[in-house]
Structures are given as structure tokens and as C-alpha cells.
Amino acid sequence: MLTVMSYNIRYSSCNVDGPSTSPRCPPSFSRKKSGSKRGSLQKRNVEFSMWRDELPVPPGYDAKGILGTRTVSTPILSPQKVADRLYNAMHANAAENYGAFYSSELGGIVTNPAFFIVHMDDRMVHRGDAVFDTVLLTDGYLYQLPEHFARFKRSAELASIPLPLSDDALMRIILDTAAASKKTNGILKYWLSSGRGSFGLSRMECIESSFYCVATTENKRPFDRTMGWAACTSPIAPKPAPFGEIKSTNYLQNVLVKAYAEEEEFDVGLFVDPEGNILEGPNANFAMITMDNVFVTPPFDNILAGITVQRLMQLIPGEHERFPSDVLVNKIEQRKIHFEEVYAAKEAFLIGSNTLVTAITSLNGQDIADGRPGASSIAFANMLENDQLPREQSPVHIEVPYGYVTGMRGQII
């Protein structure tokens, strides 16, 4: 089981294992009462699993040597056996939610989740040498695909990974993968890897870049927005510049922030810099509303420039003019936010593609305002949900060509 004291990771002058040497560093907070439970998926019972305990000694066995732990031999599989076991190893979440998968290594799309496969020698797997992005599928339309794809290209540029195809060709693959899934709501995730070729460190050994795309409905699980999240400042160090601006597959720090929060019985953790300024959540942007109704979010300096929070900042002024009694924000600022300033906020929230706007009702065990989601968090979530609905001549929607699957000529060419 993961324990708090196993995090021996220094956060600037702040250290989980010892007292802070800087008065600006947030202290460590805990609501821990008991051990946390890990994993919600039922473990598979596969017939080729190795025996993990000592094998019983057969009756009458006369050992001629020193007794020790006995294991079974590891099977060498035929291609047909591999295919059979891939079928049998599919878990329930994959069968229910995974719709389609494109692989540049295969040169096409597969719709059976058993074959959503990436080779082990792909540098995305063994080096984390890859970038990715996402786009929402809403009622048969991709929402803000050009904006997400532009950030994807920016990440690829910063990581020096060349695109294997043109922009138009890659976006067509994303659209066709959505169509092949036959799903009208969900999320598309896509990755660019420096490719396959060896298990070495040098990119000179790569053959060419790899591109993958998957359509899934996992983000459509029920989510109670009225509950809000209890947040904590995390001792896990954020990525140094410029890596915080790259949406790469190296999410170890993000995972540790989430794991630390859950181990301490919070819902989510927040990255902070050495001065104690809040940067972002593990997969969402942070924002708050001051008592003067100013919307404040950290500048995009070495953090991901969130597409959703940028869209929200575009929508707020117009919504304030139309509904001034519902949308109270009268000013928008991007500046540093020290964690102590959040205690005096009217509202605080995390903003991202999957959950849109989720209220932070407490920070480090201290309630924000009355400790309940405020009106603005609900209003902002509704604004984004309405903005996601397809409409005529929408600048943020691209229709998925479902006729590509059925053979409609106009959508094949």
C-alpha cells in the first residue's frame, strides 16, 4: 500500500519528510483516517497466470537437493494463441467504452478493443517520448478540434517530434476514428510518439514517428457537480520549464499529486511553485473568484494552456452582459495566486475538458466561503455545456463523417 512517507521527493525548499525551510511554502496537510482502497476493476482470472506462492510438495516426493520456491515454466505462444488470449483478456471497461483505435503502425482503424495495441519498442512506452491531446465528441460533433490540435502541434514542436502526416490528414484520421466508433458522445485521445526502432535512448534509432488515436466514452460517467472537491496543496514538485507547457505522456508527477491527495483523503491535489503560488491541478486549470467578483487564473507560464479555461474566459463577458444577476464576474485577470489567498476567495474551482468546472469547497481542510459549491461554478459549467451543443455555423464544432463507415460517397472522398 502507498504510504505518505514514501514520497521522498523534494519540493524546492519544502520537503514532505521534514519541516519547511521557507515561510512561503505550504505546510503538509492530512485528513487521513484509514488505509485507502486501490483499484475498482475486478482482476482477471487468466488461465496462463503464473503461480505466485510456493507450490505444494507432491506426496512421496523425495528431494535430492535443497528445497526452494518452485514455479511453472513460462509458455511460448503461437500467433494464434496470442490472438485468442488478447480476446480473452479484454476487461469490462474496454468492452463497454472503447469504440475505435487508429494506429499508424497498422495503417488503419480497428474497432475490437482486444487489438488496441502499441508495440513495446515504441518510445512512447519505454521512454515516455511522446505528446498527446484530446477532443470532446458531443452529439456527433468534435468540439474545438482546431484549438486542441494547435496545442498538440505546439507540444510536438517543443518536444521536437515531427508529424508523420499533414495537419489535414491527421485531423481526418481523428474524425474517421470518431465515425468508426459509431459513438455520438465521448472523447477522442490522440498521441504522437517519436516512434519504434529499438529500446535505446537515441532518436537516431527510430524508423519514423507514430500516431495513435482512440475513441472512448469513459468521460460520460455520471458526475455530481453539486458535491465539490476537497483540495490540498501537494509537496510533489511541478515540472521545470519548459516541460510544464508540453502535454507529454510523462504524467508521473500528475499521478503522484493525485495519489498523495487520495492517500491523505482529499479529492484532488494542486501543484504549487516554491513561493507557494498555485499552478494547476493534476489535469485541470485552477481559477477562483475574489470577493470583488474578479475571475483570476494563473498565467500560462510553464503550465498547460487549458483550452477549456480559455473558452470560458471568452464566454464570461458576453454571459455577464446577458445575465448580470447570474454571472457576477466583472473582470478577468491572469496573475499569480498564493495558496493563502484562496482561503479568502468567494469561490474556487478546477476547469478541464472532462469535468468542465468543478468547485473546490475546501483547501487543506479549511472551507472556502461556506464550504459548498457556489453559484458561479454551476453557472460556468452550464455555460460550457451549452457551448458544447452543436448549432448552425458554430465556429467550435466539426461534424463527424459517420457516412465514412456506411460508404456514403460524399464522405468517403
C-alpha positions in Angstrom: 0.0 0.0 0.0 1.2 3.5 -0.8 2.2 5.5 2.3 2.7 9.2 2.6 6.2 8.9 3.9 7.2 7.0 0.8 7.1 10.3 -1.1 10.8 11.3 -0.6 10.6 14.0 -3.3 11.9 17.4 -2.6 9.7 20.4 -3.5 12.1 23.2 -3.8 12.9 24.1 -0.1 9.8 22.2 1.0 10.2 18.5 2.0 7.5 16.1 2.9 9.9 14.4 5.3 10.9 17.4 7.3 9.9 21.0 8.3 9.7 23.7 5.6 12.7 26.0 5.4 10.7 28.7 3.6 7.8 30.6 5.3 6.1 30.8 1.9 5.9 27.0 1.3 2.5 25.4 2.1 2.6 23.0 5.0 1.7 19.4 4.6 -2.0 18.7 5.4 -3.7 15.4 6.1 -7.3 14.2 6.7 -6.1 10.6 6.8 -8.1 8.2 9.0 -7.5 4.8 7.5 -5.8 3.0 4.6 -7.1 3.8 1.2 -8.6 1.3 -1.2 -7.0 1.0 -4.6 -8.5 -0.2 -7.9 -12.1 -0.6 -8.9 -11.8 -3.1 -11.7 -12.2 -6.8 -11.0 -8.9 -8.6 -11.6 -8.9 -11.0 -14.5 -8.6 -14.7 -13.9 -6.5 -15.7 -16.8 -5.5 -19.3 -17.3 -1.9 -18.5 -18.1 -1.2 -16.6 -14.8 1.9 -17.8 -13.0 1.6 -19.4 -9.6 2.6 -16.7 -7.2 3.0 -18.8 -4.0 5.1 -21.8 -3.1 3.8 -24.9 -4.9 2.8 -27.8 -2.6 5.3 -30.7 -2.4 3.7 -33.8 -4.0 3.1 -36.7 -1.6 6.0 -39.1 -1.6 8.4 -36.6 -3.2 12.0 -37.3 -2.2 14.0 -34.1 -2.6 17.6 -34.8 -3.7 18.6 -31.2 -3.3 17.8 -28.0 -1.3 14.0 -27.3 -1.3 13.1 -23.8 -2.6 10.3 -21.9 -4.3 9.0 -23.8 -7.4 7.4 -22.1 -10.4 5.8 -23.2 -13.6 7.5 -22.7 -16.9 6.7 -19.6 -19.0 4.7 -20.5 -22.1 6.0 -19.6 -25.6 2.9 -18.5 -27.5 2.0 -19.0 -31.2 0.4 -16.1 -33.1 -3.0 -17.8 -32.9 -2.7 -18.2 -29.2 -1.7 -14.6 -28.8 -4.9 -13.5 -30.7 -7.0 -15.9 -28.6 -5.6 -14.5 -25.3 -6.0 -10.9 -26.4 -9.6 -11.6 -26.9 -10.0 -13.3 -23.6 -8.0 -10.6 -21.7 -10.4 -7.8 -22.6 -11.9 -6.2 -19.4 -15.4 -4.9 -19.0 -14.5 -1.3 -19.1 -12.9 -1.8 -22.5 -15.8 -3.7 -23.9 -18.3 -1.1 -22.7 -16.4 2.2 -23.6 -13.6 1.7 -26.1 -15.0 2.4 -29.6 -12.2 2.6 -32.1 -8.5 2.8 -32.4 -6.2 4.1 -35.2 -2.6 3.0 -35.4 -0.1 4.4 -37.9 1.8 1.1 -37.4 -1.3 -0.8 -38.6 -2.2 1.9 -41.2 -5.8 1.8 -40.3 -8.6 1.6 -37.6 -9.7 -1.4 -35.5 -12.9 -1.5 -33.5 -12.3 -4.5 -31.4 -10.7 -3.3 -28.1 -8.7 -6.5 -27.9 -6.4 -5.1 -30.6 -5.9 -1.6 -29.3 -2.2 -2.4 -29.2 1.0 -0.4 -29.0 4.4 -2.2 -29.6 6.7 -2.4 -26.7 9.6 -0.9 -28.6 7.6 2.3 -29.3 9.4 5.1 -27.4 6.1 6.3 -26.0 6.1 3.1 -24.0 9.7 2.7 -22.8 10.9 6.3 -22.8 7.8 8.5 -22.4 8.9 10.2 -25.6 5.5 11.3 -26.9 2.9 14.0 -26.7 -0.9 13.8 -26.8 -4.1 15.8 -26.7 -7.8 15.2 -26.5 -11.1 16.5 -28.1 -14.7 16.1 -26.9 -17.3 14.3 -29.1 -20.6 15.9 -28.5 -23.8 14.8 -30.3 -21.8 13.7 -33.3 -19.5 16.8 -33.5 -16.0 17.3 -32.4 -15.8 20.3 -30.1 -12.9 22.7 -30.5 -10.8 20.3 -32.6 -8.7 23.1 -34.3 -7.8 24.6 -30.9 -6.8 21.2 -29.4 -4.9 20.2 -32.5 -3.0 23.5 -32.4 -1.9 22.8 -28.8 -1.0 19.3 -29.9 1.3 20.7 -32.7 2.8 23.1 -30.2 3.7 20.2 -27.8 5.2 18.3 -30.7 7.3 21.3 -31.7 8.6 21.8 -28.2 9.4 18.1 -28.0 11.0 18.1 -31.4 8.8 15.2 -32.7 7.9 15.5 -36.4 4.4 14.9 -37.6 4.2 11.8 -39.8 1.4 13.3 -42.0 -0.1 16.7 -42.8 -2.3 18.6 -40.5 -5.4 17.8 -42.6 -4.5 14.1 -42.9 -4.2 13.8 -39.1 -7.4 15.6 -38.4 -9.2 13.4 -40.9 -7.9 10.4 -39.1 -9.3 11.8 -35.8 -12.7 12.4 -37.5 -12.7 8.9 -39.1 -11.8 7.2 -35.8 -14.8 9.0 -34.2 -17.0 7.8 -37.0 -15.7 4.2 -36.9 -16.6 4.1 -33.2 -20.2 4.7 -34.0 -20.5 6.8 -30.9 -22.0 10.2 -30.8 -20.7 11.3 -27.4 -17.4 10.7 -25.7 -13.8 11.8 -26.1 -11.0 11.3 -28.6 -7.5 10.9 -27.4 -4.5 11.0 -29.8 -0.8 10.6 -29.4 2.3 11.4 -31.3 5.4 9.3 -30.5 9.0 9.6 -31.8 8.4 6.0 -32.9 9.7 2.5 -32.9 13.1 1.1 -33.8 14.9 0.0 -30.7 15.0 0.1 -26.9 17.8 2.6 -26.9 17.8 6.2 -25.9 18.8 7.9 -29.2 16.1 9.0 -31.6 18.5 8.2 -34.4 17.4 4.6 -34.0 13.7 5.4 -34.7 12.2 4.5 -38.0 9.5 7.2 -38.1 7.0 9.0 -35.8 4.0 7.0 -34.7 0.4 8.4 -34.4 -2.4 6.8 -32.5 -6.0 7.8 -31.8 -8.7 6.2 -29.7 -12.4 7.0 -29.2 -13.9 6.2 -25.8 -17.0 7.1 -23.7 -15.3 6.9 -20.3 -15.7 10.6 -19.7 -19.5 10.3 -19.9 -19.8 8.5 -16.5 -22.2 10.3 -14.0 -20.6 13.2 -12.2 -22.3 15.0 -9.2 -21.3 18.6 -9.7 -23.1 19.7 -6.5 -20.7 18.0 -4.2 -17.5 19.8 -4.9 -13.9 18.7 -4.1 -11.7 18.9 -1.1 -8.3 20.0 -2.3 -4.8 20.1 -0.8 -1.6 21.8 -1.8 0.8 19.0 -2.8 4.5 18.6 -2.0 5.2 17.0 -5.3 7.4 19.3 -7.4 6.0 20.6 -10.6 7.8 20.1 -13.9 10.6 22.6 -14.6 10.3 24.9 -17.7 9.6 24.3 -20.5 8.2 20.8 -19.8 5.1 22.1 -18.0 4.0 23.6 -21.3 4.3 20.3 -23.1 1.3 17.9 -22.9 3.5 14.8 -22.9 2.9 11.2 -21.8 5.2 11.7 -18.8 2.4 12.2 -16.2 4.3 10.6 -13.2 4.2 13.9 -11.2 0.5 14.3 -12.0 -0.2 10.8 -10.9 1.8 11.3 -7.7 -0.2 14.5 -6.9 -3.4 12.6 -7.3 -2.1 9.7 -5.3 -0.8 11.9 -2.5 -4.2 13.7 -2.2 -6.1 10.4 -2.1 -3.8 8.9 0.5 -4.4 12.0 2.7 -8.2 11.6 2.0 -8.6 14.7 -0.2 -10.2 14.6 -3.6 -7.5 16.4 -5.6 -4.1 17.9 -5.1 -2.7 21.2 -6.5 0.8 21.9 -7.9 2.4 24.9 -6.2 5.7 26.7 -7.0 8.5 27.2 -4.5 6.9 30.5 -3.4 3.6 28.8 -2.6 1.7 30.1 -5.7 -0.9 27.6 -7.1 -0.1 26.5 -10.6 -2.7 23.9 -11.7 -4.4 20.6 -10.8 -3.1 17.3 -11.9 -5.2 17.5 -15.1 -7.1 20.8 -14.9 -6.6 24.5 -14.6 -7.2 26.3 -11.4 -9.3 29.5 -11.0 -11.0 31.5 -8.3 -13.4 34.4 -7.9 -12.5 37.1 -5.4 -14.9 38.8 -3.1 -14.8 41.7 -5.6 -16.1 39.3 -8.3 -12.9 39.1 -10.2 -12.2 35.9 -12.1 -8.5 35.0 -11.5 -6.5 32.2 -13.0 -2.7 31.6 -13.1 -0.7 32.8 -16.2 0.2 30.0 -18.6 3.9 30.2 -17.6 5.2 26.6 -17.6 1.7 25.1 -17.2 -0.6 23.8 -19.9 -2.6 26.5 -21.7 -6.0 24.9 -21.0 -8.4 25.0 -23.9 -11.5 24.9 -21.7 -10.4 27.7 -19.3 -9.6 29.8 -22.4 -13.0 29.2 -23.8 -14.6 30.0 -20.5 -12.8 33.3 -20.4 -14.1 34.1 -23.9 -17.7 33.3 -22.8 -17.9 35.1 -19.5 -18.1 38.7 -20.7 -21.0 38.0 -23.0 -22.8 36.0 -20.5 -22.3 38.7 -17.9 -23.9 41.3 -20.2 -26.9 39.0 -20.9 -27.4 37.6 -17.3 -25.7 40.0 -14.9 -27.6 38.6 -11.9 -26.4 35.1 -12.7 -22.8 35.7 -13.9 -21.4 38.1 -11.4 -17.8 38.3 -12.7 -17.0 41.8 -13.8 -13.3 41.4 -14.5 -10.9 38.7 -15.7 -7.2 38.5 -14.6 -4.3 36.1 -15.2 -1.8 36.5 -12.4 -0.1 34.5 -9.6 -2.3 33.2 -6.8 -0.7 32.4 -3.5 -2.4 29.4 -1.8 -3.2 31.6 1.3 -5.2 34.0 -0.9 -7.6 31.1 -1.8 -8.8 30.9 1.8 -10.5 34.3 1.4 -12.0 33.6 -2.1 -15.7 33.7 -2.8 -15.3 30.6 -5.0 -12.6 28.3 -6.4 -12.7 25.6 -9.0 -10.8 23.3 -11.4 -11.6 23.7 -15.1 -10.9 20.9 -17.7 -12.4 19.1 -20.6 -13.7 16.0 -18.8 -15.4 17.6 -15.8 -15.7 21.1 -17.1 -16.0 23.2 -13.9 -15.7 21.5 -10.5 -16.0 23.6 -7.3 -13.2 23.4 -4.8 -15.1 23.6 -1.5 -12.1 23.5 0.8 -8.3 23.8 0.7 -6.0 22.0 3.1 -9.0 21.3 5.3 -10.2 24.9 5.5 -13.6 25.7 3.9 -13.7 28.2 1.1 -16.6 30.5 1.8 -19.4 28.4 3.2 -17.8 25.1 2.1 -20.3 24.4 -0.7 -20.2 24.8 -4.5 -21.1 28.4 -5.3 -23.5 29.8 -7.9 -20.7 30.7 -10.3 -19.3 27.2 -10.5 -22.7 25.8 -11.5 -23.3 28.7 -14.0 -19.9 28.3 -15.6 -20.4 24.5 -16.0 -23.8 25.2 -17.6 -22.2 27.8 -19.9 -19.7 25.3 -21.2 -22.3 22.5 -21.5 -24.5 24.8 -23.6 -21.5 25.9 -25.7 -20.7 22.2 -26.4 -24.2 21.7 -28.0 -23.9 21.7 -31.8 -25.5 24.6 -33.6 -25.6 26.0 -37.1 -22.4 27.9 -38.3 -20.7 27.2 -35.0 -17.0 28.1 -35.0 -16.2 25.4 -32.5 -17.9 22.3 -33.9 -16.8 20.0 -36.7 -19.3 17.3 -37.8 -18.1 13.7 -37.7 -18.4 11.9 -41.1 -20.4 8.9 -40.0 -21.1 8.1 -43.6 -17.5 7.1 -43.9 -18.5 3.8 -42.1 -21.6 3.1 -44.2 -20.0 4.0 -47.5 -21.7 7.3 -48.4 -19.7 8.6 -51.3 -19.7 12.2 -50.3 -18.0 11.4 -47.0 -15.5 8.9 -48.4 -13.8 11.2 -50.9 
